[in-house]
Amino acid sequence: MNSAWKRLTKSRKKSKQSPQYMNSEINLTQKEISQQLDINLKNIKEALGNSGDLSVREFKMGKPTLHKVALLYINGLSDKQIIGNFIIERLMGNVNNTESVDPKSPGQLFTYIKENILTVATVKDETDLNKLLLSLLSGQTILLIDGWNQALSCSAEGGELRSITEPMTEPAVRGPKDSFTESLITNTAMVRRRIKSPNLWIETMKLGKITQTDAAILYVKGIVNDKLLKEVKERLDKMEADEITGSNTIEEWINDDTWTPWPTILTTERPDVVAGNLMEGRVAIFVDGTPIPLILPAVWSQFFQTAEDYYLRWNIASFLRILRVGAFLITLLGPSLFIAFLSYHPELIPTPLLINLMSQRQGVPFPVFIEALLMEITFEVLREAGVRMPRPIGQAVSIVGALVLGEAAVAAGIVSSAMVIVVAGTAIASFTIPHHTMLDAVRLLRFVMMIFAASFGLYGVGLCVIMLVAHTCSVRSFGIPYLVPFAPLILTDWKDTIIRYPKPFLSTRPRLINQKKIKRTGDPHNLGPSSRENQQKDNKSKRDSNET
């Protein structure tokens, strides 16, 4: 385990709150369900602060003695159609059809309703009032009977949810067009459709001592590393947050190094990306209310891969990956190298180009570093404005603002036209980085490189690069080196990093991530003449059967 994670867990243990504050249960005077219906309704209403979204439907059942029955659900969290068709209609339709039930025994009425009337998918007995409230706040419908100290929790979750749409941040031309939503059940089902195996295990839990947010851990049994799975569960158990509002909160709690700028956990909105990583032995964490799950462990090369790489030919996909890595280097080093060459090493620039650059800077009143800093900050402000404003207005603001400000700044002599070209080229190169978490890290590190370049020239750039590489080598993602398979060097795992081999040659899983089932396909080099003939015969017989 990383030392930073150990220090963080020690500090969390020291800062534990009082038991009353850390208690996740709602403070109730009556912990168990009472036999009196009025007391149960009073306790539930008081615990929820007499909330207006709590709906209570009371009626009577049994003949000739009528027993009071109450149905409770939360408006907006439960499906009223399910409640009306499969619960209320069934109960009200059987008001006069319970002659077989002893009217003096609410327990028999409770059993009769559970076994013969309710037709919902899941019905569960509850005796604890805190668990009953948690089920109610999770969207389930509660049935209480006067004179009986048990309740029925019926599955009727629903409400307004966003439908499945196309991915917004990870589009693909040839790949699937579906993306995750805010519903945990929908998201896990989308992964289940792609991995139709009983070895796909889904463990659910509740995170957040107050919010009690539903979460799920997905992994493929027999492929996942047991040590990795144990480590993930331990870190989730040690979380002491009161509120879990999304997967980003979990990411900051369980990552190895809090202070590194590099993202150590992969995020995605595509089900096919999650399925592919699960088949490599990784673990996925889904959080209810968040369409972005977490995939761990994550290594550096993953942030330059896209889902479309596996739907294109291997040579095109490899070219695009190399292009992204080159754009990453341009984004990181472009402005700093321009500052270093122009300020400290002009002799390395060809003379005609140097004359043009110096002539452009005749009326510029600022040094090269200040000029680059002003342009970079201006572009970041325009980028942020384009993201935060409404989409039609944001695009116009970012495009028009960049054109108008750039031309006006050059005409006013505040910046040179070469600096505008460098900053614009750096910005365009940054857009090729597919994952925004890596893009944000490069945007931050670019300013650090510019400071070193303005202070020491190319020596400062080289020193900063050395320190950055050394730091990157020390980063771990759940115990896995961040630069694997480059450092440590594992040549067999280079098949799916910067260059993607054809799929028949991707016969092994990453060795440091998966240590149980390395082999996943046959070796194409072992296809001898007899094997090829048998394979051709099988293909021919399949074609003949299809034609028939």
Secondary structure as UniProt FT lines:
FT   HELIX           3..14
FT   HELIX           19..22
FT   HELIX           37..47
FT   TURN            48..49
FT   TURN            52..53
FT   STRAND          54..61
FT   STRAND          67..74
FT   TURN            75..77
FT   HELIX           80..83
FT   HELIX           84..88
FT   HELIX           89..93
FT   TURN            94..96
FT   TURN            99..100
FT   TURN            103..104
FT   HELIX           106..112
FT   HELIX           113..117
FT   STRAND          123..126
FT   HELIX           129..137
FT   TURN            138..139
FT   STRAND          141..145
FT   TURN            146..147
FT   STRAND          151..154
FT   HELIX           184..194
FT   TURN            198..199
FT   STRAND          200..207
FT   TURN            209..211
FT   STRAND          213..220
FT   TURN            221..223
FT   HELIX           226..237
FT   HELIX           247..254
FT   STRAND          266..267
FT   HELIX           271..278
FT   TURN            279..281
FT   STRAND          283..287
FT   TURN            288..289
FT   STRAND          294..296
FT   HELIX           300..304
FT   HELIX           307..310
FT   HELIX           314..343
FT   HELIX           346..348
FT   HELIX           351..360
FT   HELIX           368..388
FT   HELIX           391..412
FT   HELIX           417..430
FT   TURN            431..432
FT   HELIX           436..456
FT   HELIX           458..474
FT   STRAND          476..477
FT   TURN            478..479
FT   STRAND          480..481
FT   TURN            482..489
FT   HELIX           491..495
FT   TURN            497..498
FT   HELIX           503..505
FT   TURN            511..513
FT   HELIX           524..526
FT   HELIX           529..547
//
